[in-house]
Amino acid sequence: MPLPWNQHHLTLETWIGRELQALLPQTSIPTSGKASIRASSLIHQLFLGTVVRYPELWAVRKRFYALAARKMVEIWKETRHEGDARQVSFACPQDQTEAWVDAVEQLCQSHPWQADVIRLKWLIGMGEVEIAEVLGMSERSVRRQVRQQPLLSAPSTSSLA
C-alpha cells in the first residue's frame, strides 16, 4: 500500500504540514475558550497514528521529525495573530515564545548541520535520548551538539536578545 503522501501525490513535507494543520482544530478546547496545544503532542500524534497504519513510515522517521519540527514553526507563525482559540506552544514559557522561536531559527541558520537537533531540543522539547533515537544518531553526538549551543539552559528573555 502506498504511503499516505504518495496516495495524494504530495511531498512528505507538504503532507506533514497539511496533516498537522488538520489536527490542530481537532483538539478539544477547555471551557476557558483558549487552548495551548504542545507542538510535541501534535507531532507524536501524527507520527504514531500514521505508523500504525503505515509501518513503512518508521524508516523515514528522521526526516519526518525534522520536517514536522519546521512545519510547527510555520504553523505557529501563521496562527499566532489569527485570534484562533487553539495556540501552538513550544518548550518555552508562553510569554517568551516569539523570542525563543527567533533565537532557535537564528541558530538553525548559523548551524544548518545541527538544525534538526536544535529544533527538536529547544522548541519541541524532546530529550537527548529521544532525539538520538528519532534522528538515528548516537546519544553522545546529540549531547555534544546540545552543549555547543548557547541555549544550553532554560533561557530568560534577556539571554535570548
C-alpha positions in Angstrom: 0.0 0.0 0.0 1.5 3.4 -0.9 2.3 5.8 1.8 -0.3 8.5 2.5 1.6 11.4 0.9 2.1 9.3 -2.3 -1.6 8.5 -2.4 -2.3 12.2 -2.8 0.7 13.0 -4.9 2.3 15.2 -2.3 5.8 15.5 -0.9 6.3 14.3 2.6 6.8 17.9 3.8 3.6 19.1 2.2 1.7 16.1 3.7 3.1 16.7 7.2 2.1 20.4 7.1 -1.4 19.6 5.9 -1.9 16.8 8.5 -0.6 18.9 11.4 -2.9 21.8 10.3 -5.8 19.4 10.2 -5.0 18.0 13.7 -5.0 21.5 15.3 -8.7 22.2 15.1 -9.5 18.6 16.2 -8.0 19.2 19.6 -10.5 19.9 22.4 -10.7 23.4 23.9 -11.1 23.8 27.6 -14.1 25.7 28.9 -11.9 28.9 29.3 -12.0 29.1 25.5 -8.2 29.2 24.9 -6.1 26.1 24.4 -2.4 25.7 24.2 -1.5 22.7 22.1 2.0 21.4 22.6 3.9 21.1 19.3 5.4 17.8 20.5 1.9 16.3 21.1 0.8 17.1 17.6 3.9 15.7 16.0 3.9 12.5 18.1 0.1 12.1 17.5 0.6 12.3 13.7 3.6 10.0 13.6 2.3 7.3 15.9 -1.2 7.4 14.3 0.3 7.1 10.9 3.0 4.5 11.6 0.2 2.1 12.9 -1.4 2.1 9.5 1.8 2.5 7.5 4.7 0.8 9.3 7.0 1.8 6.4 6.9 5.3 7.9 9.3 4.1 10.6 12.1 4.0 8.0 11.8 7.8 7.4 11.2 8.9 11.0 14.3 11.0 11.0 13.1 13.0 8.0 9.5 13.1 9.4 10.5 14.6 12.7 12.9 17.1 11.2 10.2 18.3 8.7 7.5 18.3 11.4 9.5 20.5 13.7 10.0 23.0 10.8 6.3 22.8 10.0 5.3 23.5 13.5 7.3 26.7 13.4 5.5 27.7 10.2 2.1 26.8 11.7 2.9 28.9 14.8 3.9 31.9 12.7 0.7 31.6 10.6 -1.7 31.2 13.5 -0.2 33.4 16.3 -2.1 36.5 15.2 -5.3 35.0 13.9 -7.1 35.0 17.2 -7.6 31.3 17.0 -8.6 29.8 20.3 -6.0 27.0 19.7 -2.4 28.2 20.0 0.6 26.1 19.3 3.0 26.1 22.2 6.7 25.1 22.3 9.0 24.0 25.1 9.3 27.5 26.5 7.3 29.9 28.6 4.3 31.2 26.6 5.3 34.8 27.0 8.7 34.1 25.5 7.7 32.1 22.5 8.5 34.7 19.9 11.9 35.3 21.3 12.6 31.6 21.5 11.4 30.9 18.0 13.6 33.7 16.7 16.6 32.6 18.6 16.2 29.0 17.6 15.7 29.9 13.9 18.8 32.1 14.0 20.8 29.2 15.5 19.5 26.9 12.8 20.6 29.3 10.1 24.1 29.7 11.5 24.4 25.9 12.3 22.4 24.2 9.5 24.1 20.8 10.1 22.7 20.9 13.7 19.3 22.4 12.9 17.3 19.2 13.5 18.8 18.7 16.9 18.4 22.4 17.8 14.7 22.5 16.8 13.8 19.1 18.4 15.6 20.1 21.7 14.8 23.8 22.2 11.4 24.1 20.5 9.8 20.7 20.6 11.3 19.8 23.9 12.5 16.3 23.2 15.1 14.8 25.4 18.6 13.9 24.2 17.9 10.1 24.2 14.7 10.6 22.3 16.4 12.9 19.7 19.2 10.4 19.2 16.6 7.6 18.6 14.5 9.6 16.2 17.4 11.0 14.2 19.4 7.8 14.2 22.4 9.4 16.0 24.4 8.4 19.0 23.3 9.9 22.3 26.9 11.2 22.7 26.6 13.2 19.4 23.3 14.7 20.4 24.6 15.7 23.8 27.7 17.3 22.2 25.6 19.3 19.8 23.2 20.4 22.6 26.1 21.5 24.8 27.6 23.5 21.9 24.6 25.8 21.7 24.1 29.0 23.7 20.5 27.9 24.7 22.0 25.2 27.0 19.9 26.1 30.0 16.4 27.4 30.1 16.9 30.9 28.8 15.3 34.0 30.1 14.2 36.7 27.7 17.4 38.6 28.3 19.7 35.7 27.3 17.8 35.4 24.0 18.4 39.0 23.0 
